[in-house]
Each structure stands twice: as C-alpha cells, then as structure tokens.
C-alpha cells in the first residue's frame, strides 16, 4: 500500500477493463466479441479512498481478441476486505477504483520495497476504457 498525496497523472494506457457486478455470470465468452476468454494473472492497481494504493496480482478472465480484462466485483471486494482487516479496518467498505495494471517486474519490485506514489504512477498502465455490459436472461422474447 502507498499513501497518495500529490500524484502525477499517468499517461500510458493498456487493456480494456470490465468490473463484473454479476455473481452468477462468469463470462467464459467475451461479452464484446463472443470468443472464449482465458484465465490470466494481472497485477492490478487499485486506488482506495482516502489516498491509498494497493497492488493485487489477480487471476482474471481475459479476451485476447478484444484485449479485455474481466474481474468479478465480489472477488475484488473480498480480497480488499481480507487485506484491510488486519492492517487498516477503517478502510473496509471505502470507495475504490481499479484503474490500471503494472508490468510484472514492477509489481514484484514494489512487493519487496516501498516506493513513492509518483514513482509507482509513472509505471502504471491506465486502462484504455472501462466498459459496462448488461446480462440479458435467456428465453423467448417478443
């Protein structure tokens, strides 16, 4: 975790992102192009109010065709709760934003040595876009 006071805005972008709010939908197929999604690990960067940053190496659904990362919202929230239960219980339930990824080597480096927020932000790849999809229930429609 890192304290964020005066932070530069990152300019590098990579991947599209979808925070899946549906507990009953696993998105084994991409909601954008209908190709099969793969399971990949991504070092996600999460901003938690007030002024905290967390790096989370998380298994995510990933569509190679669309460059789309899909993460279940309930899984992220469970991991955030587990992380803050011991360290900072007052942060549990605070607003958060998954805003990008790190290169794996940078993620490993920041696991062992603390870094300033400005140094970390320079390494972050912000998502190109955050997408939203609605699930349409199966069945016959007029």
N, C-alpha and C positions, 0 to 999 in steps of 0.2 A: 504494500500500500504506500501511497505517496501523497503528501499534502500539496494541494494545488492553490497557490495564491495568485501569482502573476504568471500566466502561461501564454506562450505564443500559440497561435492557431496553426495546426498542421496543414500542409498543402498537398501531400502525397495521397493518392487515392488508389484503392484496390478492392475488388469484390462488391457484389450487391448483397444486401442483408434482409432477412425476414425473421422477426421475432414472433414465433408461432404461439398465439394465445390459446390454441385448442388442445386440450389434454387428450382428446380421443382421435386426433389426426397426426399420424407420424410422417406424412409427406414422403413416402417411399418413391413417389414420382414427383418430378418438378412441377410446381403449380403454374409455371410460366411456359415451359416447352413440352411437358409430359414425358421427358426422358427419365430413366432411372437415376435416383440420387445415390451417391456413395457416402460412406462414413469416413470423415477426415477429421484430424485434430487441428484446431486453430488456436493460437494464443490470442484470445480476445482481450480488448482493453475496455474496461467499464468505469465510467465516472459515477460516483455515488455522492449524493448531497450529504453534507456540505463539504465540498472541496477534498474529496478522496478519490484515489485511483487504484483500481485493482486489476491485476493481470490474471487471466484464467485460461489455462490450457484445456480446452473442452472439445470432446467429440461432438461433431456437428454433421448434419446432413448437408451434402454439397452436390450441386449440379455443375458438372464440367462445362456443359454447353452454354449455360447462362452465367457462369461464374457467380452462382447464388449460394450463400451460406444460410442454412435454416437452423434455428435454435429454438427449443421449447422454452417458453417463458417460465413455466413452473420449475424446470430444471435449474435455470439461472437463479431464480429466487431461492430455491432450496440450498444451492451452493453458497449464495450470498449470506443466507441466514446461518449456515454452518460456519462460515468464515468469521462472521462478526460476533457469534455467540460468546466466544472467549475473549476476543480482542477488544471489541467496541460494541456492546449490546445496544447502545443508544442509536446506532446506525441501522439496526434491523427495521425494515419497512420503509426506509427513506427512498425517495425517488432515485432512479438510476438510469443510465443511458449506456448501452453497448454501442460504442462509436467507431471501433476500428480493430485492426489486428497489428501484431508485431511480427517481424521475422523471428524464426525460432531461435536463432543465435542470440538475438537481443533479449528475448524472453528469458532464456537461460541465464544470461548475464545479470538481469535485474532480479532474478530469484536469489542470487548469492550476494549481490552488493546493492545497497540502496543508491538511488540516483535522484537528481533534482527533477522536478516536473518538466522544466524546459528541455532538459536532455532527453527525457522519455518522449515528449511530444514531438521532437524532431525525428524520432524513429517510427512513429505511429503512421500506419496507412489507414486513413479515414475511409469509410465505406463510400462507394460512388453514389449509392442511393439506398434508402431504406424503403422496402416495398411492403405493401399490405395486400393480403389475399383473403377473400371470404369463401368459406366452405359452403357448397350447395349440397344439401342432403339428396341422396339417391331416391329414385321413384319416378312415377309418371307425373308429368305436368301438362297442363293445357296451354 
